Amino acid sequence: MAIQTTSNLQSILKNYDAKSWTKSSNLNEVEPLKFDIKTPLDKIGAPKENLTFGEVLAKSIGDVNNLQKEANMAIEKLATGKSKNLSETMLAIERADLAFKQMNQIRLKVVEAYREIMRMQV
């Protein structure tokens, strides 16, 4: 990428018209938002299958990873112009962030429980 001088940048900014860009974006093409506030970690409480703790933990980590990938794809689509829906992108990012924070808290509780068990005297 070439270094732009201030005069080149000023000419680019003069030609940029935000109003025409916003008029060109058709809001009728945007899909309606679906508010599903449950994360994959909410489903851990009542597993339908007989899974071990390790399997449940591995599945949860995979679900959080998938949410992170979906958020990255949403960011990429917004950055490349394939999607003009900023709110959908922000929802995907927040969903991934909340799932990651919840997973991190679960990890901290598991480590704390392990340390408590190790401190027990037999």
DAFENCOR-V400468 format. One line per field, one symbol per residue. phi: phi as a letter, one per 20 degrees, with the letter a starting at -180 (. if undefined). psi: psi as a letter, one per 20 degrees, with the letter a starting at -180 (. if undefined). burial: # if it has 24 or more other C-alpha atoms within 12 Angstrom, else .. A space follows every 10 residues. Layout:
phi = ???
psi = ???
burial = ???
This chain:
phi = .ffeefffff ffffffcfff fffffeffef fffdedeeeg ffefgcfede dfffffffff ffffffffff fffffffffe nfcdefffff ffffffffff ffffffffff ffffffffef ed
psi = pqpprhhghh hghhipohgh ghhhpoihip qqqonniprh ihihhmpirn qrhggggggg ggggghhggg ghgggghghi jhpjnhhggh ggghghgghg gghhhgghhg gghghghhiq p.
burial = .......... .......... .......... ........## #..#...... .....##..# #.##..##.# #..##..... ...##..##. ###.###### .##....... .......... ..
